[in-house]
Amino acid sequence: MSFKPAPWPRKLRSQHWYGGNTRDTIYHRGWMKNQGYPPDLFDGRPIIGILNTWSELTPCNGHLRELAEKVKAGVWEAGGFPVEVPVFSASENTFRPTAMMFRNLAALAIEETMRAQPIDGAVLMVGCDKTTPSLLMAAASTNIPSIVISGGPMLNGWFRGERVGSGTHLWKFSEEVRAGKLRQDEFLEAEQAMSRSSGSCNTMGTASTMASMAETLGMALSGNAAIPAVDSRRRVMAQMTGRRIVQMVKDDLKPSDILTRQAFENAIRTNGAIGGSTNAVVHLLALAGRVEVDLTLDDWDRGGRDVATIVNLMPSGKYLMEEFFYAGGLPVVLKRLGEGGLLHKDALTVSGRSIWDEVKDVINHNPDVILPLEKALTSQGGIAVLKGNLAPKGAVLKPSAASPELMCHRGRAVVFEDIDDYKARINDESLDIDEHCVMVLKNCGPKGYPGMAEVGNMGLPPKVLRKGITDMVRISDARMSGTAYGTVVLHVSPEAAAGGPLAVVREGDMIELDVPNRRLHLDISDEEMTTRLAQWKPSHVQSVSGYAWMHQQHVEGADQGADLDFLKGCRGNPVPKESH
Ligand code: FES
């Protein structure tokens, strides 16, 4: 931790718009005054952009408009000038073909929004899955002092006396309906029980994972990740966040000071300890690319290999985010990592203090939620990175969500050429498949879908479900919802649409999955592989215009974070030229 605060007072970037009395300054300032701001607000104090992903079509962030008022209160208290700015909000549950296709577009739009305007510091108001990485990527590429406030998770879902987890139970109940174990009307009754309050998914899905990643990276105040959306302490956190960003601007504490290699290594280990989403892999690789930290899939495998999953939350365990918060939340996990020598203790956080200083005195209030090491859900949490002739650049699997008996498996491939092919045939009773087969899905990667949809956890065929089987090995270039589970190999790279070996898997081929040895192998000869690849022709939909075209032309592989190639790196925050 070698950060030295900048001297204060000094001229901030917003003064290039508002400082002095030239015609241009009066133009910028005068129009702002139509909102009733007194003249002294333009005197050089930090102007804080509250970048809000509130949207009624991003229901997980539907309460952020109200929460922003608390952030503003904190900014005012600390002597800043808060301005709330609506930004691109990529909702997981409404955006099609998949919110992931828009993560980079959102990051691009928000980066330019930050740079083009008189913003000295930013509060990143996030919640739903893609909103967290897109705003972090924008902040990293502008390197304007920034701090995350998450919207917080929903309260526990309850249905007939049992906890119901967002997403996790959607997949579970849906399979039960297909297996004839749950009636459709019961499924509909459960629908309302899943979402009892404002907030993001209440499981350790992607939203909770990314909130935990933001906190571990040091980009949010300690304790931010788990406070439920409707708990009064979420509003306190918002106000404290507003206060803090003003001092960060004065100190010139920037994302590049915080997002170091050490911070990413801390995040990778934390992801293992919390049983976090596989989506964190693509998001953190992309974020690292923005701050020019050389992070790879191998770092994920190495970093997570010896980390036990100790957070007993769905989809890997049994509790939900509400209980995680009551148990002490992420700070308890970070303390445990630190005690085990698995945390870079002096990594800097937005508070200006080290991560260890933030967590060293916390207490675990519920050892059934945050487990002792001897009761860990799995001793090797983390993300297993598999390689082999089927995934030369890697594929990922989440061991804590997989079936131990399938971790070494050899089976006959049942191949679906794309998601439409899967949907058309999976319920066909004549489909030649049993529980020993390996389901293979192609053309669902970053280019292929396009956008890399969360369809990797393909539902099993009804005739297998009726036998009481709930898991099979599934392989694809898709992603999987962080709320999902199963022995699911994801992010196979290169993807099928880019001509990777996945594209040439044929019905009846034998596939070997060997997680302990990190191997994914298509059992054909090298010569046969070469011949098939030479004959391959793309079959995915290729966009000819618009953003979908740009995405397909420029998106990188999942092994690199699926960012757009021309958005990598930090472009800083030079003040743009005056326009009049
Ligand atoms: Fe928005 Fe899960 S769908 S957080």
Residues whose N, C-alpha, C, O or C-beta is under 5 A from the ligand:
A	BS01	FES	C60 E92 N93 G127 C128 D129 S200 C201 A207
